[in-house]
Amino acid sequence: MSDAPATVLVYSSRPEVREAVRTAVGRRPAPDVGPLTWVECAIGEDVVDTVDGGGVDLCILDGEAQPTGGLALSRQITVEVADRPALCVLIARQPDRWLAHWSQADATLALPVDPLTAPQVVADLLRAHAARGRRPVRR
């Protein structure tokens, strides 16, 4: 992976969750990744519109968001977007991992977000996304 900027969309209906994710991951999750540009969405429709618009490398989606959960959005993006970004779902309970698998997310992060784990997960997802040649399509 290069030092090219990466765009990360964080979705939650709760602003404190979006802030916790941004704070835990930071602007540069690893020396070979980033810097990150953050895009925040509080409404599920905004996530779909932003991803459809192109330019997003990674979506971090809150599985507990209301009324549209991140698990449903992950599934929708996977089914509807051929050149989709990497997807990570925030889950509150470890038994919900099966739902994340159903949603076809690439990874999960537990809530509350761990600042020791989150940067590594984000960096790994961005590296894998770049290695597959899945740079975001600019529409």
N, C-alpha and C positions, 0 to 999 in steps of 0.2 A: 504494500500500500504506500502511497505517496503522502506528502504533507498537503495534498489538495484539500480545500475546505469541504466539509460534509454538512449536509442539512439534515437535522433531526427534528421530526415532528413529535411533540409530546401532547397527548390528549387525556384530559380528565375534566369532568364537570366540576371538580373541586380545585380551586386555585392553589391551595396548600400542597396538593399532590404534585401538580405541575412544577411548583417551586422546589419541592423536595427532590424531584428527579433531576432538574437542572443543577441544583446544588450538589447532589451526590455524584453526578457524572462530571460536571465542570466543563470548561471550554476546550480542554484537550485531554481526553481520557488515557492516552498513551503517547509516547514520544513520536511514534510513526503514524499517528492518526490525528486528523484535525487540521486546523481548528474547526470547532463546531459552530454552526449557525443554528439557533433554536427557533422553531416555529411552534407557537402554542395554539391549541384549539380546545374550546370548551363545549362544542356542539358536534355531534357525530356527522352532520351534513357538511360541516366545515372540513372535517378530516377527508371525506370522500372528494370534495371539490379541490382541496389542496393536492391530494395525491393524483387526481385526474389532471391537474394542471402541470404536473411533472416537476422534476427538480428535487424530490425528496429521496434521501438515501436510506433513512431508517425511521420507522414509526414506533413510538413507545406508547402503548394504549392501555388505559386503566380498565381492567376487567370489572371494576366496581362502579364505573361511571353510570350516571343516570341521565336520561332514560335509555340511551343507547350505550351498551357496554362495549368495552374494548375487544372482548372475545368475538362478538358478533361482527364488529368492524373488521377484525383480522380475517375472519372467514369471508366476508364480503369482498375485501380488497384482493384476497387470494383468488377468488373465483372470477372477479370482474376485471382485474388489471394484469395483463400479460407481463408487463415489465415492472412489476410491483417492487417497492422498496423492501428492505429487510423489515421483519415485524417482530416486536417484543411485546409481551403482554404482562402487565402488572397483576399479580394475583395475591389475594389476602390469605388464602388457606392452601397449604400444600396439596390437600386432596383435589384441588381445582386444576391440578396439572393435566388431568385427562381432558378437561375442557379446552385447555390451551392446545393440546394435541389435536383435538377436533377442529379448533379454529385455524389450524395449520400455521400457527406462529412459529418463528424460527427459534425463539427463546422465551424464557420467563424471568421475571424478577419478582421477589417477594416484597409485599408491603408490610411494614414500612421499608422504604428503599435503603439498602445497606451501602454506605459510601465506599466500602472496601470492595464490594462485589460489582456494583453497577458499572464503574468505569471499565472493568475488564470485559464484562458481557457486551457492552456497547462497542468497545474496540474490536472484539472478536467478530461481532456481527458486521461491522463496517469493513473489516478486512475480508471476510468471506464474501460479502456483497461485491466488493471491488474485484476479488479474484475470479468471480464468476463473470466478470465483465459486465456487471449490471449497474453501470453508471446510470444515474437517473436520466430519463428522456426529458428533454426540454420541449414542451409543446407550445 
